[in-house]
Amino acid sequence: MHLFHYHLVTSKVREVEARYVGKLGFDLIGRHGRIGEEVTSFESGHGWQELDRLGFKLRLTELERGAVNVVVQPGQWELPRVDHLGFALDEDEFIETLARAEVRELRIQEHGGRRTFVSTNAGYRLELHPPREWLDELLEKESVLRLAELHLRADDPELKASALGELLAAPYTNETVEDRRCGRALRPGRTSRPAAAACRALHLTNDGLGRSRSPGTSTCGFRNPAQPRLLPCPLRTRP
């Protein structure tokens, strides 16, 4: 089982896209959308100014680096929120996961035999894939970059952890959910807010659900095997 993909929804698509390309070294695979009634896509090399002149309406942006695939979709939230997570499973894992979803009466959606979505009833979905040639080719690039862990700030992390762990039969413990302190210090003389506010985090790793192996304040990380360090990427689960 490999966590290789996540799908974000944000009102700041262009800023998020620019950060992934400029700061994190991702390649722009394509921008997908419409011009009028015509469905169309543009690869890298076409700037936003050109697309705006054409009347292009973005549906989603796809980014990729190594074995990590990220999609960014326009939405109402300034801080990116997770619509779904993508997992590559072997044949047995795929069949068993769908069977657990059916027992729990979770919604299963097939998209033309290319993708299978499963609702968790916890504010996000899972995109599940059995072995596929294109996915094997993507995962072979993990020496460049792989998604080692993902930290999601959540309103009910216990629910989200249990929904994911039970559906995927992935181990999770009390350390899967962690209380953190987040916020900003007040300047001298300011009394409008406390110096920090409580928040909760759900930790996912490619070893299952559990405590982050690399402590820090970022809420998401990629791991580059050649240079093992975390690259920050703030995320939230959708309410």
Sequence and secondary structure as in RCSB ss.txt:
>XXXX:A:sequence
MHLFHYHLVTSKVREVEARYVGKLGFDLIGRHGRIGEEVTSFESGHGWQELDRLGFKLRLTELERGAVNVVVQPG
QWELPRVDHLGFALDEDEFIETLARAEVRELRIQEHGGRRTFVSTNAGYRLELHPPREWLDELLEKESVLRLAEL
HLRADDPELKASALGELLAAPYTNETVEDRRCGRALRPGRTSRPAAAACRALHLTNDGLGRSRSPGTSTCGFRNP
AQPRLLPCPLRTRP
>XXXX:A:secstr
 EEEEEEEEES HHHHHHHHHHTT  EEEEEEEEETTEEEEE TT  HHHHHHHTEEEEEEEEEETTEEEEEEE 
S SS EEEEEEEE  HHHHHHHHHHHHHTT  EEEETTTEEEEE SSS EEEEE   HHHHHHHTTTTT EEEEE
EEE SSHHHHHHHHHHHHT    GGGEEEEEE     TT  SS S EEEEEEEEETTEE   SS SS SEEEEBT
TB        EE  
